[in-house]
Amino acid sequence: MSYTPPPWPQPGRAPAPRRRSRRDLGLTALAAGLALLVAGVAGAGWHEYRAGRAPAADARGASPATTAPIPSVRPGPRTPEPVRVPGARELADARRPGEAAAWIADDRTDLPRRSVPVQRPWIVGDTVVQALYREVTAYRLSDGAEVWNLTLPTPVCEAPANPAPDGRIVLVLSTGTAQRGTRCDRFQMVDLRTGKPGWKRELLGTDPRDEPAFIVHTAISGDTLAVARNLRATAFRVSDGTRLFEIPKEDPGGCRPDKVAGGARLLLSSSCAIGVDRRASYSQLRELDPRTGAVRWRHRTGAGRRVERVVSVDPVVYTSVDNDRLTDDWRIVALGPRGELRRTLDPRPKGFAHCSDAGIDAGLQPCPGIVVGHGLVHVGGTDRVGAYDLATGKLLWGVRGNDGRTLTPVGSDSAAGTVVYESATPGLPGRTFVLGRSGAGGEKVLLRHPAAAAGAEYSAKGGTVLRTGGRIVLAPSHVSGDDALRQPRILSFAPAPD
């Protein structure tokens, strides 16, 4: 039966992103959740929908869809409590009929007593590889067993969103272990297939114009590593570390390189008209030939706006934000094959989140919570997920709930539809389901995550969600160095064997 609520209110500023550490991951008791209400639309209409659950999770009572405005309230600090991390045998013994199989990689790394960033995990062959502080570790996807571990001389400052096609990656290391005042100026190549370290070199001193860098952004396209630092950009060869070319700033406009994005294409963003009125400054986006540095096309934002995150490099889709209002005023911008403007989308009226509220001023990649595929751009957020048509800019369908869970699109299949991850609460597990091309009415549960892992799964909320085959991989964005506050490093869920 159709149900069309009033138009959604214009959302206010999204809550400030929080660094989630074990100190910040309290097991605050929540109400026994509400059944997910979702709605499919053609254009801007929404329909009520009850999401199916395993019997254990269906103890939550259904509640009518709310039509009241959704407030934007900055959450207060929570009392930190230890996160209990169940072992593999405990998870297996506690698994209920219909629940997914799971494994959890526990955090045994000796860390400084502060919140430590976790580098995005990479799927390489049959392993998932993660860099944390001074270690790089590979876990077998099938069961979470450690395959190899590499200790680094100093902590990791930055890492590309994706490795080279052959599995090699170049990490940027710091000069020391202090939290502040250390430079990010050392390269270390690592073969993620074997865990063997390769070439290493220092950024500082390789060129007379080099200066100490504290913030570095990197990306890999093919065998090329692009490095942006100090409003300069340089390309190196991944395989042997050879300096390939310098990426120049461009005039008029005084466009100085600031960030890079890689993958099937090499993109470079630049800040232009720096030092003038912020309402006049803008961003330039260039596609470069990764072998020669030749510019294939140029695109510029409007005055007073900047490129914030690259959602996809093929096709090129990015988010832009206002220089003053930031994510209070954000858009999704799709480009054509020559960098021409194809479509601009405004997801704010429907309350979708900018890159899962991952914050600003980070690298160009990744943009969690937004997925491009099969001519659609899928956007998530608290209690909602939807799909826009890139050809028309129209919202095709949307899903809306009211129990405070985050809905994150993690994949798009041409036949099946959109794969969505629904986050856990402290006492209730998450799940993975697929929505048909029309949105509501075509939902199919893929994975009912085990109740025994709910607390650990909740602790990874706000981190990275990856999908490989039929498996979901979760990783927190930060972990705490407090030994009393253990936190999982990686969680993985997959269909249980028959």
Secondary structure, DSSP 8 states (H G I E B T S, - for coil): ---------------------GGG------------B----STT-----B----TTGGGS-------S-------------------HHHHHHH--TT--EEEEEE------SSEEEB---EEETTEEEEEETTEEEEEETTT--EEEEEE-SS-EEE--SS--TTSEEEEEEESSS-SSS--EEEEEEEETTTTEEEEEEESTTSSTT----S-EEEEEETTEEEEEETTEEEEEETTT--EEEEE--BTTTTBEEEEEE-SSSEEEEEEESTTS-TTT-EEEEEEE-TTT--EEEEEE--TTEEEEEEEEETTEEEEEEETTTEEEEEEEEEE-TTS-EEEEE--GGGT--GGGG--SSS-S---TTEEEETTEEEEEEETEEEEEETTT--EEEEEE-SS--EEEEEEEETTTEEEEEE---SSS--EEEEEETTEEEEEEEEEE--GGGHHHHHHTTTSEEEEETTEEEEE-SEEE--TTS--EEEEEEE----
